[in-house]
Amino acid sequence: MDLMTILLLVIFAFFIFTMFRRNKKAQTQQAEMRTKFVPGVEVMTNFGLFGRILSVDEAENKVVLELSPGATATVHRQAVSKVVEPPVPAEGDVTAPEHGVLGAEGSAAEPRFGQRPEAQQPEGQRPEAQLHETPEQTLRRLEGEGK
């Protein structure tokens, strides 16, 4: 065999080796993620829906997600793309979920992009007030905003 044929075979073998290695790595990541699919875990689907797992049907490969209180969706198990980890605050940050992020002086920091300052929001429309409302309360609030 000449040098060019040997070099071509080595390159071909290298590509096959990296392809199998990448597939094996992806399979182990998928298997690890599947072990995290238990009821109560926050997940995101391939099409961008966020929800909490209510139940997993191994035989049918179905997952029932709670998208919001009272609203569920049944999706194929492969449609769930990742487990959403809750954000961990940095060591220097002092957060108070009820009152926003506090700065060094203890006053409320500037609102993030797209958020209204709390002082301008009426009490019933503040995000923390909407977290624990029932579906009926949500409908009444939304109907009242449209007038």
C-alpha positions as CSV (number, residue, x, y, z in Angstrom):
1,M,0.0,0.0,0.0
2,D,1.1,3.5,-0.7
3,L,1.3,6.3,1.8
4,M,-1.8,8.1,0.5
5,T,-4.1,5.0,0.9
6,I,-2.9,4.5,4.5
7,L,-3.5,8.2,5.3
8,L,-6.9,8.0,3.8
9,L,-7.8,4.9,5.9
10,V,-6.5,6.5,9.1
11,I,-8.6,9.6,8.5
12,F,-11.7,7.4,7.7
13,A,-11.1,5.5,10.9
14,F,-10.8,8.7,12.9
15,F,-14.1,10.0,11.6
16,I,-15.9,6.8,12.4
17,F,-14.4,6.8,15.9
18,T,-15.5,10.4,16.6
19,M,-19.0,9.7,15.2
20,F,-19.5,6.7,17.6
21,R,-18.1,8.6,20.5
22,R,-20.4,11.6,19.9
23,N,-23.5,9.2,19.6
24,K,-22.5,7.4,22.8
25,K,-22.1,10.7,24.7
26,A,-25.6,11.9,23.5
27,Q,-27.1,8.6,24.5
28,T,-25.7,8.9,28.1
29,Q,-26.9,12.5,28.4
30,Q,-30.4,11.4,27.2
31,A,-30.4,8.5,29.7
32,E,-29.3,10.8,32.5
33,M,-32.0,13.3,31.7
34,R,-34.7,10.5,31.6
35,T,-33.8,9.6,35.2
36,K,-34.7,13.1,36.2
37,F,-38.2,12.8,34.7
38,V,-40.2,12.4,38.0
39,P,-43.4,14.1,39.1
40,G,-42.8,17.6,40.4
41,V,-39.8,18.5,38.2
42,E,-39.9,21.7,36.1
43,V,-39.2,21.0,32.4
44,M,-39.2,22.7,29.0
45,T,-40.5,21.0,25.8
46,N,-38.9,21.2,22.3
47,F,-41.6,23.7,21.3
48,G,-41.0,26.1,24.2
49,L,-43.7,25.2,26.7
50,F,-42.6,25.2,30.4
51,G,-44.4,23.1,32.9
52,R,-44.2,20.7,35.8
53,I,-44.4,17.0,35.4
54,L,-47.5,15.5,36.9
55,S,-47.1,11.9,35.7
56,V,-44.9,9.8,33.4
57,D,-46.3,6.8,31.5
58,E,-43.4,4.5,30.6
59,A,-45.4,2.1,28.5
60,E,-47.0,4.8,26.2
61,N,-44.0,7.2,26.4
62,K,-46.2,10.0,27.5
63,V,-45.7,12.8,30.0
64,V,-48.5,14.8,31.5
65,L,-47.4,18.4,32.2
66,E,-49.1,21.1,34.3
67,L,-48.6,24.3,32.3
68,S,-50.5,26.5,34.7
69,P,-52.8,25.7,37.7
70,G,-55.6,23.6,36.2
71,A,-54.2,23.4,32.7
72,T,-52.5,20.2,31.7
73,A,-51.0,18.9,28.4
74,T,-50.0,15.4,27.4
75,V,-46.8,15.2,25.3
76,H,-44.6,12.5,24.0
77,R,-41.6,11.8,26.2
78,Q,-39.1,12.8,23.5
79,A,-40.8,16.3,23.3
80,V,-39.4,17.2,26.7
81,S,-36.1,18.6,25.9
82,K,-34.6,19.7,29.2
83,V,-35.1,19.9,32.9
84,V,-35.2,23.5,34.1
85,E,-33.1,24.1,37.2
86,P,-34.2,26.9,39.5
87,P,-31.8,29.9,39.3
88,V,-29.3,30.1,42.1
89,P,-28.6,33.7,43.3
90,A,-25.0,34.8,43.3
91,E,-23.2,35.2,46.6
92,G,-23.3,39.0,46.6
93,D,-27.0,39.3,45.6
94,V,-29.6,39.8,48.3
95,T,-33.0,39.0,46.8
96,A,-36.4,39.3,48.3
97,P,-39.0,37.7,45.9
98,E,-41.8,39.8,47.4
99,H,-40.1,43.1,46.8
100,G,-37.7,42.6,43.9
101,V,-33.9,42.7,43.9
102,L,-32.3,44.8,46.6
103,G,-29.2,46.8,46.0
104,A,-26.4,47.6,48.5
105,E,-28.4,50.3,50.2
106,G,-31.4,48.1,50.6
107,S,-33.6,50.0,48.1
108,A,-35.3,48.3,45.2
109,A,-33.1,48.1,42.1
110,E,-34.1,49.4,38.7
111,P,-36.7,47.1,37.0
112,R,-35.5,44.7,34.3
113,F,-36.3,45.3,30.7
114,G,-40.0,44.8,30.1
115,Q,-41.0,45.1,33.7
116,R,-43.0,48.0,35.1
117,P,-41.8,49.5,38.4
118,E,-43.9,48.2,41.3
119,A,-44.9,51.7,42.4
120,Q,-46.8,52.1,39.1
121,Q,-48.6,48.7,39.2
122,P,-51.9,48.5,41.0
123,E,-52.0,46.0,43.9
124,G,-54.1,43.4,42.0
125,Q,-51.8,43.4,39.0
126,R,-48.5,42.8,40.7
127,P,-46.8,39.5,39.7
128,E,-46.6,38.2,43.3
129,A,-50.4,38.8,43.7
130,Q,-51.0,36.7,40.5
131,L,-49.0,33.7,41.6
132,H,-51.6,32.2,43.9
133,E,-54.9,33.1,42.2
134,T,-57.4,30.6,41.0
135,P,-58.4,30.2,37.4
136,E,-61.7,31.9,38.2
137,Q,-59.9,34.9,39.7
138,T,-57.6,35.1,36.7
139,L,-60.6,35.2,34.3
140,R,-62.2,38.0,36.4
141,R,-59.0,40.0,36.5
142,L,-58.5,39.6,32.7
143,E,-62.1,40.6,31.9
144,G,-61.7,43.7,34.1
145,E,-58.5,44.7,32.3
146,G,-60.2,44.7,29.0
147,K,-62.8,47.4,29.9
